Amino acid sequence: MAASVACAFFFDAEPLGETGKHALDACALCAKPLARDSDIFMYRGDTPFCSEECRDEQMELDAVRARQAARRLRQYASGTETRRGHQESRKVSVVS
């Protein structure tokens, strides 16, 4: 019996700064309230969605952001290589 009381205390405790807002209360995309008796679609472990459509839309948004980040990283990397190339090609021969 002591174990069940400890479990109830542990899981019912609110994190500091959070007043009554539970992680599974609303869809992470559209903010629609999630009913306790309805299906909840999870993504990335702890992100709840009200439907497969909202979850799929978030997955697509994440994929677009990842592609954009990869593109920016490639542009940055190629830009630094270009600048290095210009610095190395500035060698001047001196005729005496």
N, CA, C and O of each residue as an XYZ file, in Angstrom:
384
protein
N       0.821     -1.198      0.000
C       0.000      0.000      0.000
C       0.860      1.256      0.000
O       0.492      2.251     -0.624
N       1.970      1.229      0.670
C       2.847      2.391      0.693
C       3.389      2.694     -0.703
O       3.594      3.857     -1.051
N       3.621      1.653     -1.501
C       4.130      1.854     -2.855
C       3.118      2.597     -3.715
O       3.504      3.466     -4.497
N       1.828      2.277     -3.593
C       0.824      2.965     -4.404
C       0.690      4.426     -3.995
O       0.457      5.286     -4.844
N       0.831      4.713     -2.724
C       0.788      6.101     -2.272
C       1.993      6.857     -2.829
O       1.865      7.997     -3.275
N       3.164      6.218     -2.801
C       4.372      6.857     -3.331
C       4.222      7.110     -4.821
O       4.603      8.177     -5.303
N       3.670      6.142     -5.569
C       3.467      6.319     -7.008
C       2.509      7.472     -7.277
O       2.766      8.307     -8.144
N       1.419      7.518     -6.543
C       0.447      8.590     -6.734
C       1.089      9.941     -6.463
O       0.849     10.901     -7.195
N       1.889     10.020     -5.437
C       2.557     11.280     -5.120
C       3.529     11.665     -6.229
O       3.578     12.821     -6.648
N       4.298     10.694     -6.699
C       5.301     10.971     -7.717
C       4.665     11.449     -9.016
O       5.134     12.432     -9.590
N       3.632     10.801     -9.493
C       3.043     11.136    -10.779
C       2.082     12.312    -10.722
O       1.833     12.945    -11.748
N       1.542     12.618     -9.565
C       0.618     13.750     -9.451
C       1.333     15.057     -9.164
O       0.715     16.120     -9.232
N       2.600     15.009     -8.850
C       3.343     16.227     -8.532
C       3.477     17.101     -9.773
O       3.741     16.601    -10.867
N       3.296     18.405     -9.598
C       3.442     19.348    -10.714
C       4.878     19.852    -10.763
O       5.464     20.144     -9.721
N       5.448     19.958    -11.950
C       6.788     20.539    -12.066
C       6.763     22.005    -11.644
O       5.732     22.671    -11.745
N       7.880     22.491    -11.181
C       7.962     23.895    -10.786
C       7.637     24.798    -11.961
O       8.101     24.558    -13.075
N       6.859     25.816    -11.729
C       6.495     26.753    -12.782
C       5.327     26.309    -13.639
O       4.820     27.103    -14.430
N       4.886     25.077    -13.511
C       3.765     24.552    -14.293
C       2.555     24.474    -13.366
O       2.597     23.787    -12.346
N       1.503     25.160    -13.709
C       0.319     25.147    -12.862
C      -0.810     24.394    -13.540
O      -1.564     24.969    -14.325
N      -0.926     23.121    -13.241
C      -2.032     22.318    -13.727
C      -2.009     21.977    -15.204
O      -3.001     21.440    -15.696
N      -0.961     22.248    -15.934
C      -0.879     21.954    -17.369
C      -0.189     20.620    -17.555
O       1.012     20.498    -17.312
N      -0.940     19.617    -17.986
C      -0.369     18.298    -18.208
C       0.109     18.184    -19.646
O      -0.393     18.878    -20.530
N       1.063     17.323    -19.876
C       1.684     17.179    -21.194
C       0.715     16.677    -22.257
O       0.908     16.966    -23.438
N      -0.313     15.939    -21.877
C      -1.213     15.346    -22.856
C      -2.579     16.031    -22.875
O      -3.582     15.388    -23.186
N      -2.635     17.307    -22.554
C      -3.909     18.020    -22.529
C      -4.342     18.562    -23.879
O      -5.539     18.719    -24.120
N      -3.392     18.855    -24.772
C      -3.741     19.473    -26.053
C      -2.814     18.995    -27.159
O      -1.676     18.596    -26.912
N      -3.327     19.046    -28.383
C      -2.543     18.692    -29.564
C      -1.390     19.685    -29.706
O      -1.585     20.892    -29.565
N      -0.217     19.184    -29.980
C       0.964     20.032    -30.105
C       0.926     20.906    -31.358
O       1.649     21.901    -31.427
N       0.104     20.561    -32.347
C       0.048     21.333    -33.586
C      -1.125     22.303    -33.593
O      -0.937     23.503    -33.795
N      -2.330     21.794    -33.375
C      -3.521     22.643    -33.499
C      -4.075     23.094    -32.152
O      -5.021     23.880    -32.112
N      -3.507     22.615    -31.055
C      -3.908     22.984    -29.693
C      -5.326     22.535    -29.327
O      -5.904     23.035    -28.362
N      -5.878     21.609    -30.083
C      -7.203     21.063    -29.766
C      -7.086     20.269    -28.465
O      -6.161     19.471    -28.315
N      -8.013     20.475    -27.519
C      -7.958     19.705    -26.272
C      -8.069     18.205    -26.549
O      -8.853     17.779    -27.396
N      -7.292     17.426    -25.841
C      -7.309     15.978    -25.999
C      -8.161     15.372    -24.888
O      -7.908     15.610    -23.707
N      -9.158     14.597    -25.265
C     -10.027     13.942    -24.294
C      -9.315     12.729    -23.721
O      -8.530     12.077    -24.411
N      -9.585     12.433    -22.483
C      -8.938     11.292    -21.819
C      -9.358      9.965    -22.445
O      -8.615      8.987    -22.358
N     -10.539      9.912    -23.077
C     -11.018      8.662    -23.637
C     -10.802      8.560    -25.152
O     -11.322      7.640    -25.784
N     -10.046      9.490    -25.740
C      -9.803      9.447    -27.183
C      -8.375      8.989    -27.479
O      -7.516      8.973    -26.598
N      -8.147      8.623    -28.724
C      -6.812      8.216    -29.144
C      -5.885      9.424    -29.150
O      -6.290     10.532    -29.502
N      -4.654      9.197    -28.761
C      -3.624     10.237    -28.794
C      -2.494      9.687    -29.655
O      -1.994      8.590    -29.409
N      -2.103     10.442    -30.650
C      -1.057     10.034    -31.584
C       0.245     10.708    -31.171
O       0.333     11.935    -31.135
N       1.254      9.901    -30.860
C       2.508     10.422    -30.329
C       3.575     10.502    -31.427
O       3.563      9.736    -32.390
N       4.491     11.452    -31.249
C       5.603     11.643    -32.173
C       6.810     12.089    -31.361
O       6.684     12.906    -30.449
N       7.961     11.560    -31.688
C       9.208     11.872    -30.990
C       9.115     11.601    -29.495
O       9.677     12.333    -28.681
N       8.416     10.567    -29.159
C       8.385     10.119    -27.777
C       7.370     10.785    -26.876
O       6.603     10.087    -26.213
N       7.330     12.104    -26.821
C       6.472     12.756    -25.847
C       5.618     13.896    -26.402
O       5.110     14.711    -25.631
N       5.455     13.966    -27.698
C       4.664     15.040    -28.300
C       3.320     14.478    -28.759
O       3.275     13.637    -29.656
N       2.205     14.945    -28.141
C       0.883     14.395    -28.470
C       0.192     15.145    -29.608
O       0.360     16.354    -29.764
N      -0.583     14.411    -30.396
C      -1.372     14.987    -31.485
C      -2.776     14.400    -31.441
O      -2.970     13.266    -31.004
N      -3.751     15.179    -31.894
C      -5.148     14.744    -31.840
C      -5.505     13.778    -32.957
O      -6.477     13.032    -32.839
N      -4.731     13.780    -34.043
C      -5.056     12.927    -35.187
C      -3.778     12.550    -35.935
O      -2.712     13.132    -35.734
N      -3.927     11.564    -36.795
C      -2.800     11.186    -37.643
C      -2.429     12.333    -38.574
O      -1.254     12.521    -38.890
N      -3.418     13.097    -39.012
C      -3.157     14.211    -39.931
C      -2.281     15.270    -39.265
O      -1.332     15.760    -39.877
N      -2.592     15.630    -38.008
C      -1.759     16.620    -37.309
C      -0.350     16.079    -37.099
O       0.628     16.805    -37.282
N      -0.241     14.808    -36.715
C       1.074     14.208    -36.510
C       1.859     14.181    -37.818
O       3.044     14.515    -37.837
N       1.206     13.785    -38.916
C       1.888     13.740    -40.217
C       2.321     15.123    -40.669
O       3.396     15.279    -41.247
N       1.492     16.131    -40.411
C       1.854     17.502    -40.787
C       3.088     17.958    -40.004
O       3.976     18.598    -40.568
N       3.148     17.631    -38.707
C       4.319     17.999    -37.909
C       5.562     17.266    -38.405
O       6.650     17.841    -38.447
N       5.402     16.003    -38.778
C       6.534     15.247    -39.308
C       7.048     15.871    -40.595
O       8.259     15.942    -40.806
N       6.140     16.328    -41.465
C       6.538     16.982    -42.711
C       7.238     18.318    -42.434
O       8.238     18.644    -43.073
N       6.705     19.088    -41.478
C       7.353     20.349    -41.108
C       8.765     20.101    -40.588
O       9.691     20.838    -40.924
N       8.929     19.073    -39.776
C      10.259     18.738    -39.261
C      11.202     18.320    -40.381
O      12.384     18.663    -40.360
N      10.682     17.580    -41.362
C      11.511     17.153    -42.492
C      11.957     18.358    -43.320
O      13.108     18.422    -43.754
N      11.051     19.311    -43.540
C      11.397     20.523    -44.288
C      12.463     21.314    -43.537
O      13.430     21.778    -44.140
N      12.292     21.472    -42.221
C      13.283     22.197    -41.422
C      14.638     21.508    -41.465
O      15.670     22.175    -41.534
N      14.648     20.179    -41.426
C      15.909     19.438    -41.480
C      16.595     19.632    -42.826
O      17.812     19.803    -42.886
N      15.813     19.605    -43.912
C      16.408     19.835    -45.244
C      16.964     21.254    -45.353
O      18.040     21.454    -45.916
N      16.239     22.240    -44.818
C      16.714     23.625    -44.858
C      18.000     23.776    -44.048
O      18.931     24.456    -44.480
N      18.053     23.152    -42.891
C      19.255     23.228    -42.057
C      20.437     22.574    -42.757
O      21.551     23.097    -42.712
N      20.206     21.441    -43.399
C      21.281     20.766    -44.127
C      21.764     21.625    -45.292
O      22.963     21.691    -45.563
N      20.832     22.281    -45.980
C      21.198     23.149    -47.101
C      22.032     24.332    -46.605
O      23.038     24.688    -47.220
N      21.611     24.940    -45.488
C      22.377     26.061    -44.935
C      23.766     25.612    -44.508
O      24.740     26.340    -44.697
N      23.863     24.416    -43.933
C      25.151     23.899    -43.513
C      26.064     23.658    -44.712
O      27.252     23.974    -44.662
N      25.506     23.095    -45.795
C      26.309     22.884    -47.006
C      26.762     24.215    -47.600
O      27.906     24.345    -48.035
N      25.854     25.219    -47.618
C      26.218     26.531    -48.156
C      27.312     27.173    -47.311
O      28.246     27.769    -47.847
N      27.197     27.053    -46.008
C      28.204     27.624    -45.128
C      29.545     26.924    -45.341
O      30.586     27.573    -45.443
N      29.505     25.592    -45.407
C      30.741     24.833    -45.597
C      31.385     25.161    -46.936
O      32.604     25.316    -47.005
N      30.599     25.270    -47.999
C      31.179     25.596    -49.301
C      31.669     27.037    -49.324
O      32.640     27.342    -50.017
N      31.027     27.919    -48.592
C      31.472     29.315    -48.513
C      32.802     29.447    -47.808
O      33.640     30.248    -48.221
N      33.016     28.680    -46.753
C      34.304     28.755    -46.057
C      35.405     28.130    -46.889
O      36.542     28.599    -46.849
N      35.098     27.080    -47.646
C      36.103     26.473    -48.522
C      36.477     27.442    -49.642
O      37.644     27.530    -50.023
N      35.495     28.166    -50.167
C      35.755     29.142    -51.223
C      36.646     30.257    -50.696
O      37.586     30.677    -51.370
N      36.351     30.738    -49.489
C      37.183     31.800    -48.913
C      38.602     31.309    -48.676
O      39.559     32.048    -48.909
N      38.750     30.068    -48.213
C      40.083     29.507    -48.017
C      40.815     29.411    -49.340
O      42.010     29.696    -49.414
N      40.105     29.011    -50.388
C      40.707     28.886    -51.714
C      41.203     30.222    -52.224
O      42.269     30.292    -52.836
N      40.449     31.286    -51.982
C      40.868     32.615    -52.411
C      42.117     33.057    -51.665
O      43.003     33.675    -52.256
N      42.199     32.754    -50.396
C      43.366     33.154    -49.624
C      44.607     32.425    -50.118
O      45.683     33.021    -50.174
N      44.486     31.171    -50.472
C      45.641     30.398    -50.936
C      46.054     30.807    -52.348
O      47.225     30.674    -52.704
N      45.118     31.300    -53.158
C      45.454     31.641    -54.547
C      46.009     33.058    -54.667
O      46.266     33.514    -55.782
N      46.197     33.751    -53.586
C      46.711     35.114    -53.643
C      48.229     35.181    -53.544
O      48.772     36.221    -53.172
N      48.899     34.138    -53.854
C      50.360     34.122    -53.800
C      50.885     34.922    -54.988
O      50.443     34.746    -56.123
N      51.815     35.780    -54.705
C      52.349     36.646    -55.747
C      53.851     36.357    -55.913
O      54.598     36.288    -54.936
N      54.261     36.194    -57.147
C      55.692     35.978    -57.376
C      56.368     37.326    -57.593
O      55.820     38.217    -58.242
N      57.520     37.449    -57.059
C      58.254     38.696    -57.156
C      59.424     38.492    -58.101
O      60.208     37.558    -57.930
N      59.549     39.381    -59.119
C      60.635     39.292    -60.089
C      61.717     40.260    -59.641
O      61.440     41.427    -59.366
N      62.969     39.768    -59.568
C      64.056     40.657    -59.155
C      64.922     41.097    -60.271
O      65.873     41.848    -60.056
